[in-house]
Amino acid sequence: MNVNGHPQRTIWDEDDGWSIGIIDQTRLPHAFETVTLASVDDAARAIKEMLVRGAPLIGATAAYGVCLALREDSSDAALKQAYDVLIETRPTAVNLRWALDEMITALQQLPLDRRIEAAYRRAGEIADEDVTICSAIGDHGLPLIQAAYKNKKSTAPVNVLTHCNAGWLATVDWGTALAPIYKAHDAGIPVHVWVDETRPRNQGAALTAGELGQHGVEHTVIVDNAGGHLMQHGQVDLCITGTDRTTASGDVCNKIGTYLKALAAHDNSVPFYVALPGPTIDWTLEDGVAEIPIEERDPAEVTWIGGRTEKGTDEAVLISPKDSRAANYAFDVTPARLVTGLITERGVCAASRDGLGALYPEK
């Protein structure tokens, strides 16, 4: 995607040939800053503190974290230690485990003197594959927006509601939920996006709005609780969100608040789609509500909010009584029955084991 008119991925090899560059997403939208990862601990911190976020990008960063670990020690013990350090950074996004397992499979049978080169090669492949996958998700989701535009029988834009950030910044490039929107915009279809602010970290207001603006897509930031009102008044044609983990039965786990949007969509007969890459499917799970671990983050993310003042300084302010406790559940699970369809790199399917099985018969 473009940053100030120039193509930019979210993770890349630095010019020295071994360190890894990322965008510090905690500084967006008011500052565009990059960070160099030089060790496995750097990669772990970047994931845990959300300098990088989004299931596909977390996976790619973890893969490169293994590369950085092996530069210091390519032994089996070091490989296992890197795996253990990285797997603990974010418990919900299944791409993290998938990418680390891919690295272990590619490396564990190799002699020590071949591991570093092989690690960088496989990590690069994981990043490149994510770009291809996300572009394909956009291609398969595009007809849904085209159909919505045709059904309007007017030149009014298609209104899409999304939650959190499942765009370019959540992946290596293109995004998942936003990929069909970018494809529609590029195809000349008028499209407008309702952008949930996505408390408590405001990834919608800060990240989704920022990248849609960079791409020239019309959008409006709304408070999280406005979605149901808009649907009641016919101002949403379809919802598209991403997911950090999808069960084999089609339950989807995404940023907290997604479930409420799905309920509102169901009540107002608004199609609710979820866009996901194959590595986000956890084929070992059936019941998302009972089985997916839900990350609980620092309560300070709820009680404090950061932003830029009129004077141009970045500050955090306390928005609740200082003695009040806060709970910070990072994700919720939307049952498959509320999902109109899953948009994958292989096509659109029903949110069910049969639907997913038809697209991924090898699983």
Secondary structure, DSSP 4 states (H G I P E B T S, - for coil): -EETTEE--SEEE-TTSSSEEEE-GGGTTT---EEEE-SHHHHHHHHHTTSS-SHHHHHHHHHHHHHHHHHH--SHHHHHHHHHHHHTS-SS-HHHHHHHHHHHHHHTTS-HHHHHHHHHHHHHHHHHHHHHHHHHHHHHHHHHHHHHHHHHTSSPPEEEEE-S--SGGGSSSS-STTHHHHHHHHTT--EEEEEE--TTTTHIIIIIHHHHHHHT-EEEEE-GGGHHHHHHTT--SEEEE--SEEETTS-EEEETTHHHHHHHHHHTT--EEEE--GGGEETT-S-HHHHSPPPB--THHHHEEEEE-TTS-EEEEE-S-TT-----B-EEEE-GGG-SEEEETTEEE-SSHHHHHHH-TT-
